[in-house]
C-alpha cells in the first residue's frame, strides 16, 4: 500500500477543523443577552477556549514537525485514526464540562479524553520515528522529552485532583500543560531560526 503523508495530513487537518467548529456550536446561549448573561456563562467560555486552543496547539505542533517527515507507515495511519477518534469527543466532553464545571465526573471524562489524545500523539511520533530514522524525534516529535513528561504529569495530577478534591483542577492542568508545551515549542522555533 502506498502511503501519502500529504493525504493523511490533509485528512487530519479537515477532521480537526470540523471538531473545532463544532466546539463553538456547543456553546450555551445566555438566557438574557446582557453583560451579566454572558458573565454567567464564563465557565462555558473557559471550557471552550481551553479546548479550542489545546486542539489548535496540537495541530500547530503536528503541522510544524510533519514538514520534516519523509515517510509514514500503516501504523502512523492507525495511530492518527485513534487520535482523531479520541479528539472527536472534544465537543461532547467540553459541553459536559461547560455545563457542569464543578462536577468531578465531567472533568474526569474530559481529562481522560485529553490524556488519550496526548498518548495517541506520542504513539504517532513513535511510528514516525521508526520510518524516519534521520529525523530527530523524541516522545512527541522534537519537543523536549522533559516538557512532554511535565505536561503529562500535570494532566495526571489534574485528573487525580479533579476526581478527589477539586473538580476544576483538570481544566487548570490542561491550561498549565499548554503553557509548558507552548513555551517549549516557541523555544524550538527560536533555536531553529538562530541556526538558519
Order of alpha helices (4+ residues) and beta strands (2+ residues): alpha-alpha-alpha-alpha-alpha-alpha-alpha-alpha
